[in-house]
Amino acid sequence: MTMPADRSHRATPARRPDGRVPVALFDLDHTLLPLDSDYEWGVFTTRIGWTDAGEFARRNDAFFADYQAGRLDIHAYVAFATEALRRRTPAEAAQAHARFMAEVIEPALRPQARALVAAHQARGERVAIVTATNAFVTAPIARRLGVDDLIAVELERDASGWFTGRIAGVPSFRDGKVERVGQWLAAQGLDWDGAHVTFYSDSTNDLPLLERADVPVATNPGAALRALARARGWRILDLFESPP
């Protein structure tokens, strides 16, 4: 998803001495947020009575473990994660998400995350969030972080305009993030050769995009990514906590 927005507030797009346009990409969960918004949305929907607590927690935890282990079936997960949402009306969904923002996301926002994004924006760089969480959950979060462009998992809609439980297009997950970023660059009038890409991520699931970026930044990384970043000489950024 690329959210159209009034971009008159942006600085004039910068160019490097080599003529390339600097681009800053950010993963969202555990990178700009100290939590997983997809997982927490599931927990929240249980709290407000949309799902059975025991059964949902069991399945949600299993999918989250698969994600952390790098074996998540993104299509199966999206079907599961949107099941309760699809049984609600758009108005009910919007009201619930507003509560989710107020009760879960707002308390988790950290000024250092917003400052990092703002620093790239102030230099006139193109900035986007690239996440494997779906756009319904993440679009309001991206706006709250001051980011106009969001590349997220797009949810297919039926003839009535509501979600089907399937993914529309290429999911922005693992190698799909590289493909989706390429599409986004093209929409900006750029390509990989004309862009100088910095990418911040906490996860080994993002290795395809980290390896494609000019400047990979392991951000709040787990042990596996931290070790890999050290071995490859990548920058390590502990945005929220001191390193172990």
VOLUM-523484 format. One record per residue (C-alpha): residue number from 1; residue in three letters; chain; x, y, z. Coordinates in nm, 2 decimals, always signed. Layout:
<r><pos>NUM</pos><code>ala</code><unit>A</unit><u>X</u><v>Y</v><w>Z</w></r>
...
***
This chain:
<r><pos>1</pos><code>met</code><unit>A</unit><u>+0.00</u><v>+0.00</v><w>+0.00</w></r>
<r><pos>2</pos><code>thr</code><unit>A</unit><u>+0.12</u><v>+0.35</v><w>-0.09</w></r>
<r><pos>3</pos><code>met</code><unit>A</unit><u>-0.09</u><v>+0.60</v><w>+0.10</w></r>
<r><pos>4</pos><code>pro</code><unit>A</unit><u>-0.15</u><v>+0.92</v><w>-0.11</w></r>
<r><pos>5</pos><code>ala</code><unit>A</unit><u>-0.09</u><v>+1.22</v><w>+0.10</w></r>
<r><pos>6</pos><code>asp</code><unit>A</unit><u>-0.01</u><v>+1.59</v><w>+0.09</w></r>
<r><pos>7</pos><code>arg</code><unit>A</unit><u>+0.36</u><v>+1.60</v><w>+0.06</w></r>
<r><pos>8</pos><code>ser</code><unit>A</unit><u>+0.41</u><v>+1.97</v><w>+0.06</w></r>
<r><pos>9</pos><code>his</code><unit>A</unit><u>+0.58</u><v>+1.95</v><w>+0.40</w></r>
<r><pos>10</pos><code>arg</code><unit>A</unit><u>+0.87</u><v>+1.74</v><w>+0.27</w></r>
<r><pos>11</pos><code>ala</code><unit>A</unit><u>+1.21</u><v>+1.88</v><w>+0.21</w></r>
<r><pos>12</pos><code>thr</code><unit>A</unit><u>+1.33</u><v>+1.90</v><w>-0.15</w></r>
<r><pos>13</pos><code>pro</code><unit>A</unit><u>+1.43</u><v>+1.55</v><w>-0.25</w></r>
<r><pos>14</pos><code>ala</code><unit>A</unit><u>+1.80</u><v>+1.51</v><w>-0.20</w></r>
<r><pos>15</pos><code>arg</code><unit>A</unit><u>+2.05</u><v>+1.35</v><w>-0.44</w></r>
<r><pos>16</pos><code>arg</code><unit>A</unit><u>+2.39</u><v>+1.21</v><w>-0.35</w></r>
<r><pos>17</pos><code>pro</code><unit>A</unit><u>+2.70</u><v>+1.32</v><w>-0.53</w></r>
<r><pos>18</pos><code>asp</code><unit>A</unit><u>+2.67</u><v>+1.01</v><w>-0.75</w></r>
<r><pos>19</pos><code>gly</code><unit>A</unit><u>+2.32</u><v>+1.13</v><w>-0.86</w></r>
<r><pos>20</pos><code>arg</code><unit>A</unit><u>+2.14</u><v>+0.85</v><w>-0.67</w></r>
<r><pos>21</pos><code>val</code><unit>A</unit><u>+1.83</u><v>+0.94</v><w>-0.46</w></r>
<r><pos>22</pos><code>pro</code><unit>A</unit><u>+1.86</u><v>+0.84</v><w>-0.10</w></r>
<r><pos>23</pos><code>val</code><unit>A</unit><u>+1.58</u><v>+0.62</v><w>+0.03</w></r>
<r><pos>24</pos><code>ala</code><unit>A</unit><u>+1.52</u><v>+0.52</v><w>+0.39</w></r>
<r><pos>25</pos><code>leu</code><unit>A</unit><u>+1.30</u><v>+0.21</v><w>+0.44</w></r>
<r><pos>26</pos><code>phe</code><unit>A</unit><u>+1.18</u><v>+0.09</v><w>+0.78</w></r>
<r><pos>27</pos><code>asp</code><unit>A</unit><u>+1.04</u><v>-0.24</v><w>+0.90</w></r>
<r><pos>28</pos><code>leu</code><unit>A</unit><u>+0.77</u><v>-0.17</v><w>+1.16</w></r>
<r><pos>29</pos><code>asp</code><unit>A</unit><u>+0.73</u><v>-0.43</v><w>+1.43</w></r>
<r><pos>30</pos><code>his</code><unit>A</unit><u>+1.02</u><v>-0.45</v><w>+1.67</w></r>
<r><pos>31</pos><code>thr</code><unit>A</unit><u>+1.20</u><v>-0.19</v><w>+1.46</w></r>
<r><pos>32</pos><code>leu</code><unit>A</unit><u>+1.00</u><v>+0.13</v><w>+1.49</w></r>
<r><pos>33</pos><code>leu</code><unit>A</unit><u>+0.77</u><v>-0.02</v><w>+1.75</w></r>
<r><pos>34</pos><code>pro</code><unit>A</unit><u>+0.88</u><v>-0.22</v><w>+2.06</w></r>
<r><pos>35</pos><code>leu</code><unit>A</unit><u>+0.61</u><v>-0.47</v><w>+1.99</w></r>
<r><pos>36</pos><code>asp</code><unit>A</unit><u>+0.45</u><v>-0.67</v><w>+1.70</w></r>
<r><pos>37</pos><code>ser</code><unit>A</unit><u>+0.14</u><v>-0.48</v><w>+1.59</w></r>
<r><pos>38</pos><code>asp</code><unit>A</unit><u>-0.01</u><v>-0.79</v><w>+1.41</w></r>
<r><pos>39</pos><code>tyr</code><unit>A</unit><u>+0.02</u><v>-1.01</v><w>+1.72</w></r>
<r><pos>40</pos><code>glu</code><unit>A</unit><u>-0.10</u><v>-0.74</v><w>+1.95</w></r>
<r><pos>41</pos><code>trp</code><unit>A</unit><u>-0.40</u><v>-0.67</v><w>+1.73</w></r>
<r><pos>42</pos><code>gly</code><unit>A</unit><u>-0.50</u><v>-1.04</v><w>+1.78</w></r>
<r><pos>43</pos><code>val</code><unit>A</unit><u>-0.46</u><v>-1.01</v><w>+2.15</w></r>
<r><pos>44</pos><code>phe</code><unit>A</unit><u>-0.67</u><v>-0.70</v><w>+2.15</w></r>
<r><pos>45</pos><code>thr</code><unit>A</unit><u>-0.95</u><v>-0.86</v><w>+1.95</w></r>
<r><pos>46</pos><code>thr</code><unit>A</unit><u>-0.97</u><v>-1.13</v><w>+2.21</w></r>
<r><pos>47</pos><code>arg</code><unit>A</unit><u>-0.98</u><v>-0.87</v><w>+2.49</w></r>
<r><pos>48</pos><code>ile</code><unit>A</unit><u>-1.28</u><v>-0.70</v><w>+2.33</w></r>
<r><pos>49</pos><code>gly</code><unit>A</unit><u>-1.46</u><v>-1.03</v><w>+2.29</w></r>
<r><pos>50</pos><code>trp</code><unit>A</unit><u>-1.42</u><v>-1.10</v><w>+1.92</w></r>
<r><pos>51</pos><code>thr</code><unit>A</unit><u>-1.25</u><v>-1.44</v><w>+1.96</w></r>
<r><pos>52</pos><code>asp</code><unit>A</unit><u>-1.23</u><v>-1.73</v><w>+2.21</w></r>
<r><pos>53</pos><code>ala</code><unit>A</unit><u>-0.94</u><v>-1.65</v><w>+2.43</w></r>
<r><pos>54</pos><code>gly</code><unit>A</unit><u>-0.79</u><v>-2.00</v><w>+2.46</w></r>
<r><pos>55</pos><code>glu</code><unit>A</unit><u>-0.82</u><v>-2.11</v><w>+2.10</w></r>
<r><pos>56</pos><code>phe</code><unit>A</unit><u>-0.71</u><v>-1.78</v><w>+1.95</w></r>
<r><pos>57</pos><code>ala</code><unit>A</unit><u>-0.41</u><v>-1.75</v><w>+2.18</w></r>
<r><pos>58</pos><code>arg</code><unit>A</unit><u>-0.30</u><v>-2.11</v><w>+2.10</w></r>
<r><pos>59</pos><code>arg</code><unit>A</unit><u>-0.32</u><v>-2.05</v><w>+1.72</w></r>
<r><pos>60</pos><code>asn</code><unit>A</unit><u>-0.18</u><v>-1.69</v><w>+1.74</w></r>
<r><pos>61</pos><code>asp</code><unit>A</unit><u>+0.12</u><v>-1.81</v><w>+1.95</w></r>
<r><pos>62</pos><code>ala</code><unit>A</unit><u>+0.19</u><v>-2.09</v><w>+1.70</w></r>
<r><pos>63</pos><code>phe</code><unit>A</unit><u>+0.19</u><v>-1.85</v><w>+1.40</w></r>
<r><pos>64</pos><code>phe</code><unit>A</unit><u>+0.41</u><v>-1.61</v><w>+1.59</w></r>
<r><pos>65</pos><code>ala</code><unit>A</unit><u>+0.66</u><v>-1.89</v><w>+1.67</w></r>
<r><pos>66</pos><code>asp</code><unit>A</unit><u>+0.66</u><v>-1.98</v><w>+1.30</w></r>
<r><pos>67</pos><code>tyr</code><unit>A</unit><u>+0.73</u><v>-1.62</v><w>+1.21</w></r>
<r><pos>68</pos><code>gln</code><unit>A</unit><u>+1.02</u><v>-1.60</v><w>+1.45</w></r>
<r><pos>69</pos><code>ala</code><unit>A</unit><u>+1.16</u><v>-1.93</v><w>+1.32</w></r>
<r><pos>70</pos><code>gly</code><unit>A</unit><u>+1.13</u><v>-1.81</v><w>+0.96</w></r>
<r><pos>71</pos><code>arg</code><unit>A</unit><u>+0.87</u><v>-2.06</v><w>+0.85</w></r>
<r><pos>72</pos><code>leu</code><unit>A</unit><u>+0.55</u><v>-1.86</v><w>+0.85</w></r>
<r><pos>73</pos><code>asp</code><unit>A</unit><u>+0.29</u><v>-1.94</v><w>+0.58</w></r>
<r><pos>74</pos><code>ile</code><unit>A</unit><u>+0.18</u><v>-1.58</v><w>+0.53</w></r>
<r><pos>75</pos><code>his</code><unit>A</unit><u>-0.14</u><v>-1.68</v><w>+0.34</w></r>
<r><pos>76</pos><code>ala</code><unit>A</unit><u>-0.26</u><v>-1.91</v><w>+0.62</w></r>
<r><pos>77</pos><code>tyr</code><unit>A</unit><u>-0.17</u><v>-1.65</v><w>+0.88</w></r>
<r><pos>78</pos><code>val</code><unit>A</unit><u>-0.36</u><v>-1.37</v><w>+0.70</w></r>
<r><pos>79</pos><code>ala</code><unit>A</unit><u>-0.67</u><v>-1.59</v><w>+0.67</w></r>
<r><pos>80</pos><code>phe</code><unit>A</unit><u>-0.65</u><v>-1.67</v><w>+1.04</w></r>
<r><pos>81</pos><code>ala</code><unit>A</unit><u>-0.57</u><v>-1.31</v><w>+1.15</w></r>
<r><pos>82</pos><code>thr</code><unit>A</unit><u>-0.85</u><v>-1.15</v><w>+0.96</w></r>
<r><pos>83</pos><code>glu</code><unit>A</unit><u>-1.12</u><v>-1.41</v><w>+1.05</w></r>
<r><pos>84</pos><code>ala</code><unit>A</unit><u>-1.27</u><v>-1.21</v><w>+1.34</w></r>
<r><pos>85</pos><code>leu</code><unit>A</unit><u>-1.24</u><v>-0.88</v><w>+1.15</w></r>
<r><pos>86</pos><code>arg</code><unit>A</unit><u>-1.43</u><v>-1.02</v><w>+0.85</w></r>
<r><pos>87</pos><code>arg</code><unit>A</unit><u>-1.73</u><v>-1.10</v><w>+1.08</w></r>
<r><pos>88</pos><code>arg</code><unit>A</unit><u>-1.76</u><v>-0.73</v><w>+1.18</w></r>
<r><pos>89</pos><code>thr</code><unit>A</unit><u>-1.89</u><v>-0.43</v><w>+0.98</w></r>
<r><pos>90</pos><code>pro</code><unit>A</unit><u>-1.65</u><v>-0.17</v><w>+0.85</w></r>
<r><pos>91</pos><code>ala</code><unit>A</unit><u>-1.78</u><v>+0.07</v><w>+1.11</w></r>
<r><pos>92</pos><code>glu</code><unit>A</unit><u>-1.72</u><v>-0.18</v><w>+1.40</w></r>
<r><pos>93</pos><code>ala</code><unit>A</unit><u>-1.37</u><v>-0.25</v><w>+1.26</w></r>
<r><pos>94</pos><code>ala</code><unit>A</unit><u>-1.29</u><v>+0.12</v><w>+1.25</w></r>
<r><pos>95</pos><code>gln</code><unit>A</unit><u>-1.41</u><v>+0.18</v><w>+1.60</w></r>
<r><pos>96</pos><code>ala</code><unit>A</unit><u>-1.21</u><v>-0.12</v><w>+1.73</w></r>
<r><pos>97</pos><code>his</code><unit>A</unit><u>-0.90</u><v>+0.00</v><w>+1.55</w></r>
<r><pos>98</pos><code>ala</code><unit>A</unit><u>-0.93</u><v>+0.35</v><w>+1.70</w></r>
<r><pos>99</pos><code>arg</code><unit>A</unit><u>-0.94</u><v>+0.18</v><w>+2.05</w></r>
<r><pos>100</pos><code>phe</code><unit>A</unit><u>-0.64</u><v>-0.03</v><w>+1.95</w></r>
<r><pos>101</pos><code>met</code><unit>A</unit><u>-0.44</u><v>+0.28</v><w>+1.86</w></r>
<r><pos>102</pos><code>ala</code><unit>A</unit><u>-0.53</u><v>+0.45</v><w>+2.18</w></r>
<r><pos>103</pos><code>glu</code><unit>A</unit><u>-0.49</u><v>+0.16</v><w>+2.42</w></r>
<r><pos>104</pos><code>val</code><unit>A</unit><u>-0.20</u><v>-0.04</v><w>+2.26</w></r>
<r><pos>105</pos><code>ile</code><unit>A</unit><u>-0.01</u><v>+0.16</v><w>+2.00</w></r>
<r><pos>106</pos><code>glu</code><unit>A</unit><u>+0.00</u><v>+0.51</v><w>+2.15</w></r>
<r><pos>107</pos><code>pro</code><unit>A</unit><u>+0.16</u><v>+0.39</v><w>+2.48</w></r>
<r><pos>108</pos><code>ala</code><unit>A</unit><u>+0.42</u><v>+0.20</v><w>+2.29</w></r>
<r><pos>109</pos><code>leu</code><unit>A</unit><u>+0.53</u><v>+0.48</v><w>+2.06</w></r>
<r><pos>110</pos><code>arg</code><unit>A</unit><u>+0.89</u><v>+0.60</v><w>+2.14</w></r>
<r><pos>111</pos><code>pro</code><unit>A</unit><u>+1.02</u><v>+0.94</v><w>+2.06</w></r>
<r><pos>112</pos><code>gln</code><unit>A</unit><u>+1.35</u><v>+0.80</v><w>+1.94</w></r>
<r><pos>113</pos><code>ala</code><unit>A</unit><u>+1.17</u><v>+0.61</v><w>+1.67</w></r>
<r><pos>114</pos><code>arg</code><unit>A</unit><u>+0.99</u><v>+0.92</v><w>+1.54</w></r>
<r><pos>115</pos><code>ala</code><unit>A</unit><u>+1.32</u><v>+1.11</v><w>+1.56</w></r>
<r><pos>116</pos><code>leu</code><unit>A</unit><u>+1.50</u><v>+0.86</v><w>+1.35</w></r>
<r><pos>117</pos><code>val</code><unit>A</unit><u>+1.23</u><v>+0.88</v><w>+1.08</w></r>
<r><pos>118</pos><code>ala</code><unit>A</unit><u>+1.22</u><v>+1.26</v><w>+1.10</w></r>
<r><pos>119</pos><code>ala</code><unit>A</unit><u>+1.60</u><v>+1.28</v><w>+1.06</w></r>
<r><pos>120</pos><code>his</code><unit>A</unit><u>+1.58</u><v>+1.10</v><w>+0.72</w></r>
<r><pos>121</pos><code>gln</code><unit>A</unit><u>+1.28</u><v>+1.31</v><w>+0.62</w></r>
<r><pos>122</pos><code>ala</code><unit>A</unit><u>+1.46</u><v>+1.64</v><w>+0.71</w></r>
<r><pos>123</pos><code>arg</code><unit>A</unit><u>+1.75</u><v>+1.54</v><w>+0.48</w></r>
<r><pos>124</pos><code>gly</code><unit>A</unit><u>+1.50</u><v>+1.52</v><w>+0.19</w></r>
<r><pos>125</pos><code>glu</code><unit>A</unit><u>+1.51</u><v>+1.14</v><w>+0.16</w></r>
<r><pos>126</pos><code>arg</code><unit>A</unit><u>+1.23</u><v>+0.93</v><w>+0.03</w></r>
<r><pos>127</pos><code>val</code><unit>A</unit><u>+1.09</u><v>+0.74</v><w>+0.33</w></r>
<r><pos>128</pos><code>ala</code><unit>A</unit><u>+0.86</u><v>+0.43</v><w>+0.35</w></r>
<r><pos>129</pos><code>ile</code><unit>A</unit><u>+0.76</u><v>+0.17</v><w>+0.60</w></r>
<r><pos>130</pos><code>val</code><unit>A</unit><u>+0.78</u><v>-0.19</v><w>+0.46</w></r>
<r><pos>131</pos><code>thr</code><unit>A</unit><u>+0.60</u><v>-0.44</v><w>+0.68</w></r>
<r><pos>132</pos><code>ala</code><unit>A</unit><u>+0.46</u><v>-0.79</v><w>+0.66</w></r>
<r><pos>133</pos><code>thr</code><unit>A</unit><u>+0.16</u><v>-0.68</v><w>+0.87</w></r>
<r><pos>134</pos><code>asn</code><unit>A</unit><u>-0.15</u><v>-0.60</v><w>+0.68</w></r>
<r><pos>135</pos><code>ala</code><unit>A</unit><u>-0.25</u><v>-0.25</v><w>+0.58</w></r>
<r><pos>136</pos><code>phe</code><unit>A</unit><u>-0.57</u><v>-0.24</v><w>+0.78</w></r>
<r><pos>137</pos><code>val</code><unit>A</unit><u>-0.36</u><v>-0.27</v><w>+1.10</w></r>
<r><pos>138</pos><code>thr</code><unit>A</unit><u>-0.07</u><v>-0.06</v><w>+1.00</w></r>
<r><pos>139</pos><code>ala</code><unit>A</unit><u>-0.19</u><v>+0.23</v><w>+0.79</w></r>
<r><pos>140</pos><code>pro</code><unit>A</unit><u>-0.30</u><v>+0.44</v><w>+1.10</w></r>
<r><pos>141</pos><code>ile</code><unit>A</unit><u>+0.03</u><v>+0.35</v><w>+1.27</w></r>
<r><pos>142</pos><code>ala</code><unit>A</unit><u>+0.23</u><v>+0.47</v><w>+0.97</w></r>
<r><pos>143</pos><code>arg</code><unit>A</unit><u>+0.04</u><v>+0.80</v><w>+0.98</w></r>
<r><pos>144</pos><code>arg</code><unit>A</unit><u>+0.11</u><v>+0.84</v><w>+1.35</w></r>
<r><pos>145</pos><code>leu</code><unit>A</unit><u>+0.48</u><v>+0.79</v><w>+1.28</w></r>
<r><pos>146</pos><code>gly</code><unit>A</unit><u>+0.46</u><v>+1.06</v><w>+1.02</w></r>
<r><pos>147</pos><code>val</code><unit>A</unit><u>+0.53</u><v>+0.84</v><w>+0.72</w></r>
<r><pos>148</pos><code>asp</code><unit>A</unit><u>+0.32</u><v>+0.89</v><w>+0.41</w></r>
<r><pos>149</pos><code>asp</code><unit>A</unit><u>+0.43</u><v>+0.58</v><w>+0.22</w></r>
<r><pos>150</pos><code>leu</code><unit>A</unit><u>+0.34</u><v>+0.23</v><w>+0.35</w></r>
<r><pos>151</pos><code>ile</code><unit>A</unit><u>+0.42</u><v>-0.09</v><w>+0.18</w></r>
<r><pos>152</pos><code>ala</code><unit>A</unit><u>+0.22</u><v>-0.36</v><w>+0.36</w></r>
<r><pos>153</pos><code>val</code><unit>A</unit><u>+0.03</u><v>-0.68</v><w>+0.30</w></r>
<r><pos>154</pos><code>glu</code><unit>A</unit><u>-0.28</u><v>-0.58</v><w>+0.10</w></r>
<r><pos>155</pos><code>leu</code><unit>A</unit><u>-0.60</u><v>-0.76</v><w>+0.18</w></r>
<r><pos>156</pos><code>glu</code><unit>A</unit><u>-0.83</u><v>-0.87</v><w>-0.10</w></r>
<r><pos>157</pos><code>arg</code><unit>A</unit><u>-1.18</u><v>-0.73</v><w>-0.10</w></r>
<r><pos>158</pos><code>asp</code><unit>A</unit><u>-1.50</u><v>-0.89</v><w>-0.23</w></r>
<r><pos>159</pos><code>ala</code><unit>A</unit><u>-1.78</u><v>-0.73</v><w>-0.44</w></r>
<r><pos>160</pos><code>ser</code><unit>A</unit><u>-1.91</u><v>-0.55</v><w>-0.13</w></r>
<r><pos>161</pos><code>gly</code><unit>A</unit><u>-1.57</u><v>-0.40</v><w>-0.06</w></r>
<r><pos>162</pos><code>trp</code><unit>A</unit><u>-1.50</u><v>-0.60</v><w>+0.25</w></r>
<r><pos>163</pos><code>phe</code><unit>A</unit><u>-1.21</u><v>-0.84</v><w>+0.32</w></r>
<r><pos>164</pos><code>thr</code><unit>A</unit><u>-1.21</u><v>-1.20</v><w>+0.19</w></r>
<r><pos>165</pos><code>gly</code><unit>A</unit><u>-0.93</u><v>-1.33</v><w>+0.41</w></r>
<r><pos>166</pos><code>arg</code><unit>A</unit><u>-0.69</u><v>-1.36</v><w>+0.11</w></r>
<r><pos>167</pos><code>ile</code><unit>A</unit><u>-0.39</u><v>-1.15</v><w>+0.01</w></r>
<r><pos>168</pos><code>ala</code><unit>A</unit><u>-0.42</u><v>-0.92</v><w>-0.29</w></r>
<r><pos>169</pos><code>gly</code><unit>A</unit><u>-0.10</u><v>-0.91</v><w>-0.50</w></r>
<r><pos>170</pos><code>val</code><unit>A</unit><u>+0.25</u><v>-0.99</v><w>-0.37</w></r>
<r><pos>171</pos><code>pro</code><unit>A</unit><u>+0.27</u><v>-1.01</v><w>+0.01</w></r>
<r><pos>172</pos><code>ser</code><unit>A</unit><u>+0.54</u><v>-0.78</v><w>+0.15</w></r>
<r><pos>173</pos><code>phe</code><unit>A</unit><u>+0.71</u><v>-1.07</v><w>+0.33</w></r>
<r><pos>174</pos><code>arg</code><unit>A</unit><u>+1.06</u><v>-1.20</v><w>+0.29</w></r>
<r><pos>175</pos><code>asp</code><unit>A</unit><u>+1.15</u><v>-1.19</v><w>-0.09</w></r>
<r><pos>176</pos><code>gly</code><unit>A</unit><u>+0.82</u><v>-1.02</v><w>-0.15</w></r>
<r><pos>177</pos><code>lys</code><unit>A</unit><u>+0.95</u><v>-0.71</v><w>+0.03</w></r>
<r><pos>178</pos><code>val</code><unit>A</unit><u>+1.22</u><v>-0.68</v><w>-0.24</w></r>
<r><pos>179</pos><code>glu</code><unit>A</unit><u>+0.96</u><v>-0.71</v><w>-0.51</w></r>
<r><pos>180</pos><code>arg</code><unit>A</unit><u>+0.72</u><v>-0.47</v><w>-0.35</w></r>
<r><pos>181</pos><code>val</code><unit>A</unit><u>+0.99</u><v>-0.21</v><w>-0.29</w></r>
<r><pos>182</pos><code>gly</code><unit>A</unit><u>+1.09</u><v>-0.24</v><w>-0.65</w></r>
<r><pos>183</pos><code>gln</code><unit>A</unit><u>+0.73</u><v>-0.16</v><w>-0.75</w></r>
<r><pos>184</pos><code>trp</code><unit>A</unit><u>+0.72</u><v>+0.13</v><w>-0.51</w></r>
<r><pos>185</pos><code>leu</code><unit>A</unit><u>+1.05</u><v>+0.27</v><w>-0.65</w></r>
<r><pos>186</pos><code>ala</code><unit>A</unit><u>+0.91</u><v>+0.25</v><w>-1.00</w></r>
<r><pos>187</pos><code>ala</code><unit>A</unit><u>+0.61</u><v>+0.45</v><w>-0.88</w></r>
<r><pos>188</pos><code>gln</code><unit>A</unit><u>+0.85</u><v>+0.72</v><w>-0.76</w></r>
<r><pos>189</pos><code>gly</code><unit>A</unit><u>+1.02</u><v>+0.73</v><w>-1.10</w></r>
<r><pos>190</pos><code>leu</code><unit>A</unit><u>+1.32</u><v>+0.54</v><w>-0.96</w></r>
<r><pos>191</pos><code>asp</code><unit>A</unit><u>+1.48</u><v>+0.20</v><w>-0.98</w></r>
<r><pos>192</pos><code>trp</code><unit>A</unit><u>+1.73</u><v>+0.01</v><w>-0.78</w></r>
<r><pos>193</pos><code>asp</code><unit>A</unit><u>+2.02</u><v>+0.16</v><w>-0.97</w></r>
<r><pos>194</pos><code>gly</code><unit>A</unit><u>+1.90</u><v>+0.51</v><w>-0.92</w></r>
<r><pos>195</pos><code>ala</code><unit>A</unit><u>+1.83</u><v>+0.48</v><w>-0.55</w></r>
<r><pos>196</pos><code>his</code><unit>A</unit><u>+2.06</u><v>+0.45</v><w>-0.25</w></r>
<r><pos>197</pos><code>val</code><unit>A</unit><u>+1.87</u><v>+0.24</v><w>-0.01</w></r>
<r><pos>198</pos><code>thr</code><unit>A</unit><u>+1.90</u><v>+0.23</v><w>+0.37</w></r>
<r><pos>199</pos><code>phe</code><unit>A</unit><u>+1.69</u><v>-0.04</v><w>+0.54</w></r>
<r><pos>200</pos><code>tyr</code><unit>A</unit><u>+1.63</u><v>-0.08</v><w>+0.91</w></r>
<r><pos>201</pos><code>ser</code><unit>A</unit><u>+1.50</u><v>-0.42</v><w>+1.04</w></r>
<r><pos>202</pos><code>asp</code><unit>A</unit><u>+1.51</u><v>-0.64</v><w>+1.34</w></r>
<r><pos>203</pos><code>ser</code><unit>A</unit><u>+1.44</u><v>-0.97</v><w>+1.17</w></r>
<r><pos>204</pos><code>thr</code><unit>A</unit><u>+1.62</u><v>-1.24</v><w>+0.98</w></r>
<r><pos>205</pos><code>asn</code><unit>A</unit><u>+1.29</u><v>-1.27</v><w>+0.78</w></r>
<r><pos>206</pos><code>asp</code><unit>A</unit><u>+1.40</u><v>-0.95</v><w>+0.62</w></r>
<r><pos>207</pos><code>leu</code><unit>A</unit><u>+1.74</u><v>-1.08</v><w>+0.50</w></r>
<r><pos>208</pos><code>pro</code><unit>A</unit><u>+1.64</u><v>-1.05</v><w>+0.13</w></r>
<r><pos>209</pos><code>leu</code><unit>A</unit><u>+1.58</u><v>-0.68</v><w>+0.16</w></r>
<r><pos>210</pos><code>leu</code><unit>A</unit><u>+1.87</u><v>-0.62</v><w>+0.40</w></r>
<r><pos>211</pos><code>glu</code><unit>A</unit><u>+2.10</u><v>-0.79</v><w>+0.15</w></r>
<r><pos>212</pos><code>arg</code><unit>A</unit><u>+1.95</u><v>-0.58</v><w>-0.14</w></r>
<r><pos>213</pos><code>ala</code><unit>A</unit><u>+1.99</u><v>-0.25</v><w>+0.05</w></r>
<r><pos>214</pos><code>asp</code><unit>A</unit><u>+2.30</u><v>-0.04</v><w>+0.01</w></r>
<r><pos>215</pos><code>val</code><unit>A</unit><u>+2.31</u><v>+0.03</v><w>+0.39</w></r>
<r><pos>216</pos><code>pro</code><unit>A</unit><u>+2.15</u><v>-0.25</v><w>+0.59</w></r>
<r><pos>217</pos><code>val</code><unit>A</unit><u>+2.09</u><v>-0.16</v><w>+0.96</w></r>
<r><pos>218</pos><code>ala</code><unit>A</unit><u>+2.01</u><v>-0.44</v><w>+1.20</w></r>
<r><pos>219</pos><code>thr</code><unit>A</unit><u>+1.78</u><v>-0.26</v><w>+1.44</w></r>
<r><pos>220</pos><code>asn</code><unit>A</unit><u>+1.69</u><v>-0.40</v><w>+1.78</w></r>
<r><pos>221</pos><code>pro</code><unit>A</unit><u>+1.81</u><v>-0.73</v><w>+1.63</w></r>
<r><pos>222</pos><code>gly</code><unit>A</unit><u>+1.76</u><v>-1.07</v><w>+1.79</w></r>
<r><pos>223</pos><code>ala</code><unit>A</unit><u>+2.06</u><v>-1.29</v><w>+1.85</w></r>
<r><pos>224</pos><code>ala</code><unit>A</unit><u>+2.07</u><v>-1.45</v><w>+1.50</w></r>
<r><pos>225</pos><code>leu</code><unit>A</unit><u>+2.06</u><v>-1.12</v><w>+1.31</w></r>
<r><pos>226</pos><code>arg</code><unit>A</unit><u>+2.30</u><v>-0.95</v><w>+1.56</w></r>
<r><pos>227</pos><code>ala</code><unit>A</unit><u>+2.56</u><v>-1.22</v><w>+1.50</w></r>
<r><pos>228</pos><code>leu</code><unit>A</unit><u>+2.51</u><v>-1.20</v><w>+1.12</w></r>
<r><pos>229</pos><code>ala</code><unit>A</unit><u>+2.53</u><v>-0.82</v><w>+1.12</w></r>
<r><pos>230</pos><code>arg</code><unit>A</unit><u>+2.86</u><v>-0.84</v><w>+1.32</w></r>
<r><pos>231</pos><code>ala</code><unit>A</unit><u>+3.00</u><v>-1.10</v><w>+1.08</w></r>
<r><pos>232</pos><code>arg</code><unit>A</unit><u>+2.91</u><v>-0.89</v><w>+0.78</w></r>
<r><pos>233</pos><code>gly</code><unit>A</unit><u>+3.01</u><v>-0.55</v><w>+0.92</w></r>
<r><pos>234</pos><code>trp</code><unit>A</unit><u>+2.65</u><v>-0.41</v><w>+0.91</w></r>
<r><pos>235</pos><code>arg</code><unit>A</unit><u>+2.55</u><v>-0.13</v><w>+1.14</w></r>
<r><pos>236</pos><code>ile</code><unit>A</unit><u>+2.37</u><v>-0.24</v><w>+1.45</w></r>
<r><pos>237</pos><code>leu</code><unit>A</unit><u>+2.12</u><v>+0.01</v><w>+1.61</w></r>
<r><pos>238</pos><code>asp</code><unit>A</unit><u>+1.96</u><v>-0.06</v><w>+1.95</w></r>
<r><pos>239</pos><code>leu</code><unit>A</unit><u>+1.69</u><v>+0.19</v><w>+1.93</w></r>
<r><pos>240</pos><code>phe</code><unit>A</unit><u>+1.50</u><v>+0.10</v><w>+2.24</w></r>
<r><pos>241</pos><code>glu</code><unit>A</unit><u>+1.73</u><v>-0.08</v><w>+2.48</w></r>
<r><pos>242</pos><code>ser</code><unit>A</unit><u>+2.09</u><v>-0.14</v><w>+2.55</w></r>
<r><pos>243</pos><code>pro</code><unit>A</unit><u>+2.25</u><v>-0.43</v><w>+2.36</w></r>
<r><pos>244</pos><code>pro</code><unit>A</unit><u>+2.29</u><v>-0.76</v><w>+2.54</w></r>
***
